[in-house]
């Protein structure tokens, strides 16, 4: 088996293998001293967000409920906080509920079976 070496894309940090994530679930991870949540949807979409609930600050988002919603005629991946069931878009972080605060999300790229994430600031 040949391993393909990939240079780090500018502004991205290598996080994990795509095989490390089970479809339909999230996992908590440390990235440069910050807790993040990384998700793999049933449709093999990859997303990352803060692990902290925007409303309470509790470190729970990796255990949220993955789903999707139709917004402006297209399906978008969502995560529901396991504490209060507030739903957030995984592409923008926008809260789909009343006046909820947005979830901090990070861009993710899959390259050569590895996940690369925007370096959080």
Phi and psi in radians as a Rosetta constraint file:
Dihedral C 1 N 2 CA 2 C 2 CIRCULARHARMONIC -1.758 0.35
Dihedral N 2 CA 2 C 2 N 3 CIRCULARHARMONIC 2.309 0.35
Dihedral C 2 N 3 CA 3 C 3 CIRCULARHARMONIC -1.663 0.35
Dihedral N 3 CA 3 C 3 N 4 CIRCULARHARMONIC 2.240 0.35
Dihedral C 3 N 4 CA 4 C 4 CIRCULARHARMONIC -1.603 0.35
Dihedral N 4 CA 4 C 4 N 5 CIRCULARHARMONIC 2.166 0.35
Dihedral C 4 N 5 CA 5 C 5 CIRCULARHARMONIC -1.529 0.35
Dihedral N 5 CA 5 C 5 N 6 CIRCULARHARMONIC 2.340 0.35
Dihedral C 5 N 6 CA 6 C 6 CIRCULARHARMONIC -2.164 0.35
Dihedral N 6 CA 6 C 6 N 7 CIRCULARHARMONIC 2.226 0.35
Dihedral C 6 N 7 CA 7 C 7 CIRCULARHARMONIC -1.223 0.35
Dihedral N 7 CA 7 C 7 N 8 CIRCULARHARMONIC 2.549 0.35
Dihedral C 7 N 8 CA 8 C 8 CIRCULARHARMONIC -1.126 0.35
Dihedral N 8 CA 8 C 8 N 9 CIRCULARHARMONIC 2.138 0.35
Dihedral C 8 N 9 CA 9 C 9 CIRCULARHARMONIC -1.103 0.35
Dihedral N 9 CA 9 C 9 N 10 CIRCULARHARMONIC 2.551 0.35
Dihedral C 9 N 10 CA 10 C 10 CIRCULARHARMONIC -0.981 0.35
Dihedral N 10 CA 10 C 10 N 11 CIRCULARHARMONIC 2.291 0.35
Dihedral C 10 N 11 CA 11 C 11 CIRCULARHARMONIC 1.361 0.35
Dihedral N 11 CA 11 C 11 N 12 CIRCULARHARMONIC 0.092 0.35
Dihedral C 11 N 12 CA 12 C 12 CIRCULARHARMONIC -2.062 0.35
Dihedral N 12 CA 12 C 12 N 13 CIRCULARHARMONIC 2.621 0.35
Dihedral C 12 N 13 CA 13 C 13 CIRCULARHARMONIC -2.089 0.35
Dihedral N 13 CA 13 C 13 N 14 CIRCULARHARMONIC 2.435 0.35
Dihedral C 13 N 14 CA 14 C 14 CIRCULARHARMONIC -1.232 0.35
Dihedral N 14 CA 14 C 14 N 15 CIRCULARHARMONIC 2.335 0.35
Dihedral C 14 N 15 CA 15 C 15 CIRCULARHARMONIC -1.917 0.35
Dihedral N 15 CA 15 C 15 N 16 CIRCULARHARMONIC -0.987 0.35
Dihedral C 15 N 16 CA 16 C 16 CIRCULARHARMONIC -2.925 0.35
Dihedral N 16 CA 16 C 16 N 17 CIRCULARHARMONIC 3.096 0.35
Dihedral C 16 N 17 CA 17 C 17 CIRCULARHARMONIC -1.419 0.35
Dihedral N 17 CA 17 C 17 N 18 CIRCULARHARMONIC 2.588 0.35
Dihedral C 17 N 18 CA 18 C 18 CIRCULARHARMONIC -1.075 0.35
Dihedral N 18 CA 18 C 18 N 19 CIRCULARHARMONIC -0.515 0.35
Dihedral C 18 N 19 CA 19 C 19 CIRCULARHARMONIC -1.256 0.35
Dihedral N 19 CA 19 C 19 N 20 CIRCULARHARMONIC -0.241 0.35
Dihedral C 19 N 20 CA 20 C 20 CIRCULARHARMONIC -1.269 0.35
Dihedral N 20 CA 20 C 20 N 21 CIRCULARHARMONIC -0.265 0.35
Dihedral C 20 N 21 CA 21 C 21 CIRCULARHARMONIC -1.923 0.35
Dihedral N 21 CA 21 C 21 N 22 CIRCULARHARMONIC 2.268 0.35
Dihedral C 21 N 22 CA 22 C 22 CIRCULARHARMONIC -1.483 0.35
Dihedral N 22 CA 22 C 22 N 23 CIRCULARHARMONIC 2.381 0.35
Dihedral C 22 N 23 CA 23 C 23 CIRCULARHARMONIC -1.042 0.35
Dihedral N 23 CA 23 C 23 N 24 CIRCULARHARMONIC 2.364 0.35
Dihedral C 23 N 24 CA 24 C 24 CIRCULARHARMONIC 1.506 0.35
Dihedral N 24 CA 24 C 24 N 25 CIRCULARHARMONIC 0.161 0.35
Dihedral C 24 N 25 CA 25 C 25 CIRCULARHARMONIC -2.381 0.35
Dihedral N 25 CA 25 C 25 N 26 CIRCULARHARMONIC 2.870 0.35
Dihedral C 25 N 26 CA 26 C 26 CIRCULARHARMONIC -2.032 0.35
Dihedral N 26 CA 26 C 26 N 27 CIRCULARHARMONIC 2.793 0.35
Dihedral C 26 N 27 CA 27 C 27 CIRCULARHARMONIC -2.380 0.35
Dihedral N 27 CA 27 C 27 N 28 CIRCULARHARMONIC 2.545 0.35
Dihedral C 27 N 28 CA 28 C 28 CIRCULARHARMONIC -1.526 0.35
Dihedral N 28 CA 28 C 28 N 29 CIRCULARHARMONIC 2.550 0.35
Dihedral C 28 N 29 CA 29 C 29 CIRCULARHARMONIC -2.580 0.35
Dihedral N 29 CA 29 C 29 N 30 CIRCULARHARMONIC 2.760 0.35
Dihedral C 29 N 30 CA 30 C 30 CIRCULARHARMONIC -1.755 0.35
Dihedral N 30 CA 30 C 30 N 31 CIRCULARHARMONIC 2.327 0.35
Dihedral C 30 N 31 CA 31 C 31 CIRCULARHARMONIC -2.427 0.35
Dihedral N 31 CA 31 C 31 N 32 CIRCULARHARMONIC 1.941 0.35
Dihedral C 31 N 32 CA 32 C 32 CIRCULARHARMONIC 0.887 0.35
Dihedral N 32 CA 32 C 32 N 33 CIRCULARHARMONIC 0.841 0.35
Dihedral C 32 N 33 CA 33 C 33 CIRCULARHARMONIC 1.386 0.35
Dihedral N 33 CA 33 C 33 N 34 CIRCULARHARMONIC 0.177 0.35
Dihedral C 33 N 34 CA 34 C 34 CIRCULARHARMONIC -2.195 0.35
Dihedral N 34 CA 34 C 34 N 35 CIRCULARHARMONIC 2.421 0.35
Dihedral C 34 N 35 CA 35 C 35 CIRCULARHARMONIC -1.442 0.35
Dihedral N 35 CA 35 C 35 N 36 CIRCULARHARMONIC 2.254 0.35
Dihedral C 35 N 36 CA 36 C 36 CIRCULARHARMONIC -2.227 0.35
Dihedral N 36 CA 36 C 36 N 37 CIRCULARHARMONIC 2.862 0.35
Dihedral C 36 N 37 CA 37 C 37 CIRCULARHARMONIC -1.997 0.35
Dihedral N 37 CA 37 C 37 N 38 CIRCULARHARMONIC 2.359 0.35
Dihedral C 37 N 38 CA 38 C 38 CIRCULARHARMONIC -2.115 0.35
Dihedral N 38 CA 38 C 38 N 39 CIRCULARHARMONIC 2.352 0.35
Dihedral C 38 N 39 CA 39 C 39 CIRCULARHARMONIC -2.188 0.35
Dihedral N 39 CA 39 C 39 N 40 CIRCULARHARMONIC 2.557 0.35
Dihedral C 39 N 40 CA 40 C 40 CIRCULARHARMONIC -2.190 0.35
Dihedral N 40 CA 40 C 40 N 41 CIRCULARHARMONIC 2.016 0.35
Dihedral C 40 N 41 CA 41 C 41 CIRCULARHARMONIC -1.341 0.35
Dihedral N 41 CA 41 C 41 N 42 CIRCULARHARMONIC 2.942 0.35
Dihedral C 41 N 42 CA 42 C 42 CIRCULARHARMONIC -1.059 0.35
Dihedral N 42 CA 42 C 42 N 43 CIRCULARHARMONIC -0.472 0.35
Dihedral C 42 N 43 CA 43 C 43 CIRCULARHARMONIC -1.584 0.35
Dihedral N 43 CA 43 C 43 N 44 CIRCULARHARMONIC 0.280 0.35
Dihedral C 43 N 44 CA 44 C 44 CIRCULARHARMONIC 1.058 0.35
Dihedral N 44 CA 44 C 44 N 45 CIRCULARHARMONIC 0.623 0.35
Dihedral C 44 N 45 CA 45 C 45 CIRCULARHARMONIC -1.564 0.35
Dihedral N 45 CA 45 C 45 N 46 CIRCULARHARMONIC 2.518 0.35
Dihedral C 45 N 46 CA 46 C 46 CIRCULARHARMONIC -2.028 0.35
Dihedral N 46 CA 46 C 46 N 47 CIRCULARHARMONIC 2.339 0.35
Dihedral C 46 N 47 CA 47 C 47 CIRCULARHARMONIC -2.475 0.35
Dihedral N 47 CA 47 C 47 N 48 CIRCULARHARMONIC 2.801 0.35
Dihedral C 47 N 48 CA 48 C 48 CIRCULARHARMONIC -2.512 0.35
Dihedral N 48 CA 48 C 48 N 49 CIRCULARHARMONIC 2.549 0.35
Dihedral C 48 N 49 CA 49 C 49 CIRCULARHARMONIC -2.571 0.35
Dihedral N 49 CA 49 C 49 N 50 CIRCULARHARMONIC 3.050 0.35
Dihedral C 49 N 50 CA 50 C 50 CIRCULARHARMONIC -1.094 0.35
Dihedral N 50 CA 50 C 50 N 51 CIRCULARHARMONIC 2.577 0.35
Dihedral C 50 N 51 CA 51 C 51 CIRCULARHARMONIC -1.423 0.35
Dihedral N 51 CA 51 C 51 N 52 CIRCULARHARMONIC -0.182 0.35
Dihedral C 51 N 52 CA 52 C 52 CIRCULARHARMONIC -1.532 0.35
Dihedral N 52 CA 52 C 52 N 53 CIRCULARHARMONIC 2.292 0.35
Dihedral C 52 N 53 CA 53 C 53 CIRCULARHARMONIC -1.102 0.35
Dihedral N 53 CA 53 C 53 N 54 CIRCULARHARMONIC 2.262 0.35
Dihedral C 53 N 54 CA 54 C 54 CIRCULARHARMONIC -1.087 0.35
Dihedral N 54 CA 54 C 54 N 55 CIRCULARHARMONIC -0.499 0.35
Dihedral C 54 N 55 CA 55 C 55 CIRCULARHARMONIC -1.452 0.35
Dihedral N 55 CA 55 C 55 N 56 CIRCULARHARMONIC -0.706 0.35
Dihedral C 55 N 56 CA 56 C 56 CIRCULARHARMONIC -1.970 0.35
Dihedral N 56 CA 56 C 56 N 57 CIRCULARHARMONIC -0.342 0.35
Dihedral C 56 N 57 CA 57 C 57 CIRCULARHARMONIC 1.441 0.35
Dihedral N 57 CA 57 C 57 N 58 CIRCULARHARMONIC -0.050 0.35
Dihedral C 57 N 58 CA 58 C 58 CIRCULARHARMONIC -1.151 0.35
Dihedral N 58 CA 58 C 58 N 59 CIRCULARHARMONIC 2.510 0.35
Dihedral C 58 N 59 CA 59 C 59 CIRCULARHARMONIC -1.514 0.35
Dihedral N 59 CA 59 C 59 N 60 CIRCULARHARMONIC 1.471 0.35
Dihedral C 59 N 60 CA 60 C 60 CIRCULARHARMONIC -2.404 0.35
Dihedral N 60 CA 60 C 60 N 61 CIRCULARHARMONIC -0.130 0.35
Dihedral C 60 N 61 CA 61 C 61 CIRCULARHARMONIC -1.106 0.35
Dihedral N 61 CA 61 C 61 N 62 CIRCULARHARMONIC -0.500 0.35
Dihedral C 61 N 62 CA 62 C 62 CIRCULARHARMONIC -1.112 0.35
Dihedral N 62 CA 62 C 62 N 63 CIRCULARHARMONIC -0.366 0.35
Dihedral C 62 N 63 CA 63 C 63 CIRCULARHARMONIC -1.735 0.35
Dihedral N 63 CA 63 C 63 N 64 CIRCULARHARMONIC 0.239 0.35
Dihedral C 63 N 64 CA 64 C 64 CIRCULARHARMONIC -1.223 0.35
Dihedral N 64 CA 64 C 64 N 65 CIRCULARHARMONIC 3.071 0.35
Dihedral C 64 N 65 CA 65 C 65 CIRCULARHARMONIC -1.744 0.35
Dihedral N 65 CA 65 C 65 N 66 CIRCULARHARMONIC 1.963 0.35
Dihedral C 65 N 66 CA 66 C 66 CIRCULARHARMONIC -1.316 0.35
Dihedral N 66 CA 66 C 66 N 67 CIRCULARHARMONIC 2.487 0.35
Dihedral C 66 N 67 CA 67 C 67 CIRCULARHARMONIC -2.817 0.35
Dihedral N 67 CA 67 C 67 N 68 CIRCULARHARMONIC -2.727 0.35
Dihedral C 67 N 68 CA 68 C 68 CIRCULARHARMONIC -2.714 0.35
Dihedral N 68 CA 68 C 68 N 69 CIRCULARHARMONIC 2.874 0.35
Dihedral C 68 N 69 CA 69 C 69 CIRCULARHARMONIC -2.523 0.35
Dihedral N 69 CA 69 C 69 N 70 CIRCULARHARMONIC 2.655 0.35
Dihedral C 69 N 70 CA 70 C 70 CIRCULARHARMONIC -1.600 0.35
Dihedral N 70 CA 70 C 70 N 71 CIRCULARHARMONIC 2.090 0.35
Dihedral C 70 N 71 CA 71 C 71 CIRCULARHARMONIC -2.255 0.35
Dihedral N 71 CA 71 C 71 N 72 CIRCULARHARMONIC 2.111 0.35
Dihedral C 71 N 72 CA 72 C 72 CIRCULARHARMONIC 0.897 0.35
Dihedral N 72 CA 72 C 72 N 73 CIRCULARHARMONIC 0.732 0.35
Dihedral C 72 N 73 CA 73 C 73 CIRCULARHARMONIC 1.430 0.35
Dihedral N 73 CA 73 C 73 N 74 CIRCULARHARMONIC 0.087 0.35
Dihedral C 73 N 74 CA 74 C 74 CIRCULARHARMONIC -2.335 0.35
Dihedral N 74 CA 74 C 74 N 75 CIRCULARHARMONIC 2.635 0.35
Dihedral C 74 N 75 CA 75 C 75 CIRCULARHARMONIC -1.413 0.35
Dihedral N 75 CA 75 C 75 N 76 CIRCULARHARMONIC 2.318 0.35
Dihedral C 75 N 76 CA 76 C 76 CIRCULARHARMONIC -2.227 0.35
Dihedral N 76 CA 76 C 76 N 77 CIRCULARHARMONIC 2.502 0.35
Dihedral C 76 N 77 CA 77 C 77 CIRCULARHARMONIC -1.238 0.35
Dihedral N 77 CA 77 C 77 N 78 CIRCULARHARMONIC 2.503 0.35
Dihedral C 77 N 78 CA 78 C 78 CIRCULARHARMONIC -2.340 0.35
Dihedral N 78 CA 78 C 78 N 79 CIRCULARHARMONIC 2.822 0.35
Dihedral C 78 N 79 CA 79 C 79 CIRCULARHARMONIC -2.341 0.35
Dihedral N 79 CA 79 C 79 N 80 CIRCULARHARMONIC 2.342 0.35
Dihedral C 79 N 80 CA 80 C 80 CIRCULARHARMONIC -1.820 0.35
Dihedral N 80 CA 80 C 80 N 81 CIRCULARHARMONIC 2.280 0.35
Dihedral C 80 N 81 CA 81 C 81 CIRCULARHARMONIC -1.069 0.35
Dihedral N 81 CA 81 C 81 N 82 CIRCULARHARMONIC 2.311 0.35
Dihedral C 81 N 82 CA 82 C 82 CIRCULARHARMONIC -1.223 0.35
Dihedral N 82 CA 82 C 82 N 83 CIRCULARHARMONIC -0.256 0.35
Dihedral C 82 N 83 CA 83 C 83 CIRCULARHARMONIC -1.460 0.35
Dihedral N 83 CA 83 C 83 N 84 CIRCULARHARMONIC -0.883 0.35
Dihedral C 83 N 84 CA 84 C 84 CIRCULARHARMONIC -2.182 0.35
Dihedral N 84 CA 84 C 84 N 85 CIRCULARHARMONIC 0.097 0.35
Dihedral C 84 N 85 CA 85 C 85 CIRCULARHARMONIC 1.120 0.35
Dihedral N 85 CA 85 C 85 N 86 CIRCULARHARMONIC 0.313 0.35
Dihedral C 85 N 86 CA 86 C 86 CIRCULARHARMONIC -1.151 0.35
Dihedral N 86 CA 86 C 86 N 87 CIRCULARHARMONIC 2.403 0.35
Dihedral C 86 N 87 CA 87 C 87 CIRCULARHARMONIC -1.866 0.35
Dihedral N 87 CA 87 C 87 N 88 CIRCULARHARMONIC 2.367 0.35
Dihedral C 87 N 88 CA 88 C 88 CIRCULARHARMONIC -2.188 0.35
Dihedral N 88 CA 88 C 88 N 89 CIRCULARHARMONIC 2.508 0.35
Dihedral C 88 N 89 CA 89 C 89 CIRCULARHARMONIC -1.283 0.35
Dihedral N 89 CA 89 C 89 N 90 CIRCULARHARMONIC 2.347 0.35
Dihedral C 89 N 90 CA 90 C 90 CIRCULARHARMONIC -1.446 0.35
Dihedral N 90 CA 90 C 90 N 91 CIRCULARHARMONIC -0.260 0.35
Dihedral C 90 N 91 CA 91 C 91 CIRCULARHARMONIC -1.491 0.35
Dihedral N 91 CA 91 C 91 N 92 CIRCULARHARMONIC -0.548 0.35
Dihedral C 91 N 92 CA 92 C 92 CIRCULARHARMONIC -2.099 0.35
Dihedral N 92 CA 92 C 92 N 93 CIRCULARHARMONIC -0.374 0.35
Dihedral C 92 N 93 CA 93 C 93 CIRCULARHARMONIC 1.505 0.35
Dihedral N 93 CA 93 C 93 N 94 CIRCULARHARMONIC -0.085 0.35
Dihedral C 93 N 94 CA 94 C 94 CIRCULARHARMONIC -1.047 0.35
Dihedral N 94 CA 94 C 94 N 95 CIRCULARHARMONIC 2.424 0.35
Dihedral C 94 N 95 CA 95 C 95 CIRCULARHARMONIC -1.403 0.35
Dihedral N 95 CA 95 C 95 N 96 CIRCULARHARMONIC 2.292 0.35
Dihedral C 95 N 96 CA 96 C 96 CIRCULARHARMONIC -1.574 0.35
Dihedral N 96 CA 96 C 96 N 97 CIRCULARHARMONIC -0.068 0.35
Dihedral C 96 N 97 CA 97 C 97 CIRCULARHARMONIC -1.544 0.35
Dihedral N 97 CA 97 C 97 N 98 CIRCULARHARMONIC -2.915 0.35
Dihedral C 97 N 98 CA 98 C 98 CIRCULARHARMONIC -0.817 0.35
Dihedral N 98 CA 98 C 98 N 99 CIRCULARHARMONIC -1.749 0.35
Dihedral C 98 N 99 CA 99 C 99 CIRCULARHARMONIC -2.040 0.35
Dihedral N 99 CA 99 C 99 N 100 CIRCULARHARMONIC 0.601 0.35
Dihedral C 99 N 100 CA 100 C 100 CIRCULARHARMONIC -1.190 0.35
Dihedral N 100 CA 100 C 100 N 101 CIRCULARHARMONIC 2.604 0.35
Dihedral C 100 N 101 CA 101 C 101 CIRCULARHARMONIC -1.190 0.35
Dihedral N 101 CA 101 C 101 N 102 CIRCULARHARMONIC 2.664 0.35
Dihedral C 101 N 102 CA 102 C 102 CIRCULARHARMONIC -1.298 0.35
Dihedral N 102 CA 102 C 102 N 103 CIRCULARHARMONIC 2.658 0.35
Dihedral C 102 N 103 CA 103 C 103 CIRCULARHARMONIC -1.560 0.35
Dihedral N 103 CA 103 C 103 N 104 CIRCULARHARMONIC 2.333 0.35
Dihedral C 103 N 104 CA 104 C 104 CIRCULARHARMONIC -1.285 0.35
Dihedral N 104 CA 104 C 104 N 105 CIRCULARHARMONIC 2.080 0.35
Dihedral C 104 N 105 CA 105 C 105 CIRCULARHARMONIC -2.022 0.35
Dihedral N 105 CA 105 C 105 N 106 CIRCULARHARMONIC 2.753 0.35
Dihedral C 105 N 106 CA 106 C 106 CIRCULARHARMONIC -2.236 0.35
Dihedral N 106 CA 106 C 106 N 107 CIRCULARHARMONIC 2.490 0.35
Dihedral C 106 N 107 CA 107 C 107 CIRCULARHARMONIC -1.179 0.35
Dihedral N 107 CA 107 C 107 N 108 CIRCULARHARMONIC 2.493 0.35
Dihedral C 107 N 108 CA 108 C 108 CIRCULARHARMONIC -2.255 0.35
Dihedral N 108 CA 108 C 108 N 109 CIRCULARHARMONIC 2.420 0.35
Dihedral C 108 N 109 CA 109 C 109 CIRCULARHARMONIC -2.207 0.35
Dihedral N 109 CA 109 C 109 N 110 CIRCULARHARMONIC 2.464 0.35
Dihedral C 109 N 110 CA 110 C 110 CIRCULARHARMONIC -1.826 0.35
Dihedral N 110 CA 110 C 110 N 111 CIRCULARHARMONIC 2.110 0.35
Dihedral C 110 N 111 CA 111 C 111 CIRCULARHARMONIC -2.349 0.35
Dihedral N 111 CA 111 C 111 N 112 CIRCULARHARMONIC 2.098 0.35
Dihedral C 111 N 112 CA 112 C 112 CIRCULARHARMONIC 1.015 0.35
Dihedral N 112 CA 112 C 112 N 113 CIRCULARHARMONIC 0.611 0.35
Dihedral C 112 N 113 CA 113 C 113 CIRCULARHARMONIC 1.393 0.35
Dihedral N 113 CA 113 C 113 N 114 CIRCULARHARMONIC 0.137 0.35
Dihedral C 113 N 114 CA 114 C 114 CIRCULARHARMONIC -2.050 0.35
Dihedral N 114 CA 114 C 114 N 115 CIRCULARHARMONIC 2.614 0.35
Dihedral C 114 N 115 CA 115 C 115 CIRCULARHARMONIC -1.768 0.35
Dihedral N 115 CA 115 C 115 N 116 CIRCULARHARMONIC 2.345 0.35
Dihedral C 115 N 116 CA 116 C 116 CIRCULARHARMONIC -2.093 0.35
Dihedral N 116 CA 116 C 116 N 117 CIRCULARHARMONIC 2.422 0.35
Dihedral C 116 N 117 CA 117 C 117 CIRCULARHARMONIC -2.186 0.35
Dihedral N 117 CA 117 C 117 N 118 CIRCULARHARMONIC 2.576 0.35
Dihedral C 117 N 118 CA 118 C 118 CIRCULARHARMONIC -1.000 0.35
Dihedral N 118 CA 118 C 118 N 119 CIRCULARHARMONIC 2.372 0.35
Dihedral C 118 N 119 CA 119 C 119 CIRCULARHARMONIC -1.234 0.35
Dihedral N 119 CA 119 C 119 N 120 CIRCULARHARMONIC 2.041 0.35
Dihedral C 119 N 120 CA 120 C 120 CIRCULARHARMONIC -1.113 0.35
Dihedral N 120 CA 120 C 120 N 121 CIRCULARHARMONIC 2.506 0.35
